[in-house]
Protein backbone atom coordinates (compact mmCIF):
# COMPACT_ATOMS: atom_id res chain seq x y z
CA UNK A 1 0.00 0.00 0.00
CA UNK A 2 1.08 3.55 -0.65
CA UNK A 3 1.50 6.19 2.00
CA UNK A 4 -1.40 8.58 2.40
CA UNK A 5 -1.92 11.74 4.44
CA UNK A 6 -5.22 10.13 5.45
CA UNK A 7 -4.52 6.73 7.04
CA UNK A 8 -8.14 5.58 6.77
CA UNK A 9 -7.88 5.69 2.97
CA UNK A 10 -5.38 2.82 3.15
CA UNK A 11 -7.60 0.91 5.57
CA UNK A 12 -10.66 1.34 3.36
CA UNK A 13 -12.83 3.05 5.98
CA UNK A 14 -13.42 6.66 7.05
CA UNK A 15 -12.48 7.86 10.54
CA UNK A 16 -14.97 7.02 13.26
CA UNK A 17 -14.44 10.12 15.37
CA UNK A 18 -14.95 13.78 14.57
CA UNK A 19 -12.50 16.10 16.29
CA UNK A 20 -14.38 19.17 17.52
CA UNK A 21 -13.08 22.46 16.15
CA UNK A 22 -14.22 25.76 17.57
CA UNK A 23 -13.89 29.18 16.08
CA UNK A 24 -15.57 31.54 13.68
CA UNK A 25 -16.68 31.03 10.10
CA UNK A 26 -16.68 34.04 7.76
CA UNK A 27 -18.83 33.98 4.60
CA UNK A 28 -17.97 36.60 1.99
CA UNK A 29 -19.70 37.94 -1.14
CA UNK A 30 -23.20 37.72 0.35
CA UNK A 31 -24.11 41.38 -0.22
CA UNK A 32 -27.79 40.71 -1.04
CA UNK A 33 -28.45 38.88 2.23
CA UNK A 34 -30.16 40.82 5.01
CA UNK A 35 -29.68 37.93 7.44
CA UNK A 36 -27.91 34.56 7.71
CA UNK A 37 -28.48 31.36 9.67
CA UNK A 38 -26.23 28.33 10.08
CA UNK A 39 -27.42 25.00 11.51
CA UNK A 40 -25.23 22.00 12.37
CA UNK A 41 -26.25 18.67 10.79
CA UNK A 42 -25.48 15.07 11.70
CA UNK A 43 -24.14 12.34 9.39
CA UNK A 44 -27.68 11.66 8.13
CA UNK A 45 -28.09 15.35 7.25
CA UNK A 46 -30.66 15.89 10.03
CA UNK A 47 -30.56 19.19 11.89
CA UNK A 48 -28.84 18.80 15.26
CA UNK A 49 -29.47 22.14 16.97
CA UNK A 50 -31.31 25.41 16.57
CA UNK A 51 -30.02 27.78 13.88
CA UNK A 52 -27.29 30.24 14.82
CA UNK A 53 -27.83 33.75 13.48
CA UNK A 54 -24.80 35.36 11.89
CA UNK A 55 -23.63 38.86 12.50
CA UNK A 56 -22.92 41.27 9.69
CA UNK A 57 -19.36 42.57 9.41
CA UNK A 58 -17.74 44.77 6.80
CA UNK A 59 -16.05 41.67 5.29
CA UNK A 60 -19.14 39.44 5.30
CA UNK A 61 -21.22 37.30 7.69
CA UNK A 62 -19.61 35.74 10.76
CA UNK A 63 -20.80 32.66 12.72
CA UNK A 64 -19.52 30.80 15.75
CA UNK A 65 -18.97 27.09 15.06
CA UNK A 66 -17.99 24.13 17.22
CA UNK A 67 -20.56 24.27 20.01
CA UNK A 68 -21.67 20.90 18.62
CA UNK A 69 -19.17 18.60 16.87
CA UNK A 70 -20.50 18.42 13.32
CA UNK A 71 -19.03 18.16 9.85
CA UNK A 72 -21.87 19.45 7.64
CA UNK A 73 -23.68 22.72 8.20
CA UNK A 74 -26.78 24.12 6.53
CA UNK A 75 -26.22 27.76 5.53
CA UNK A 76 -29.37 29.76 4.90
CA UNK A 77 -29.14 33.30 3.52
CA UNK A 78 -32.15 35.49 4.22
CA UNK A 79 -33.03 37.90 1.44
CA UNK A 80 -35.33 40.87 1.64
CA UNK A 81 -38.61 40.29 -0.16
CA UNK A 82 -39.69 43.04 -2.55
C-alpha positions, -999 to 999 in steps of 0.1 A, spaced: 0 0 0 11 36 -6 15 62 20 -14 86 24 -19 117 44 -52 101 54 -45 67 70 -81 56 68 -79 57 30 -54 28 31 -76 9 56 -107 13 34 -128 30 60 -134 67 71 -125 79 105 -150 70 133 -144 101 154 -149 138 146 -125 161 163 -144 192 175 -131 225 162 -142 258 176 -139 292 161 -156 315 137 -167 310 101 -167 340 78 -188 340 46 -180 366 20 -197 379 -11 -232 377 3 -241 414 -2 -278 407 -10 -285 389 22 -302 408 50 -297 379 74 -279 346 77 -285 314 97 -262 283 101 -274 250 115 -252 220 124 -262 187 108 -255 151 117 -241 123 94 -277 117 81 -281 153 72 -307 159 100 -306 192 119 -288 188 153 -295 221 170 -313 254 166 -300 278 139 -273 302 148 -278 338 135 -248 354 119 -236 389 125 -229 413 97 -194 426 94 -177 448 68 -160 417 53 -191 394 53 -212 373 77 -196 357 108 -208 327 127 -195 308 158 -190 271 151 -180 241 172 -206 243 200 -217 209 186 -192 186 169 -205 184 133 -190 182 98 -219 195 76 -237 227 82 -268 241 65 -262 278 55 -294 298 49 -291 333 35 -322 355 42 -330 379 14 -353 409 16 -386 403 -2 -397 430 -25 
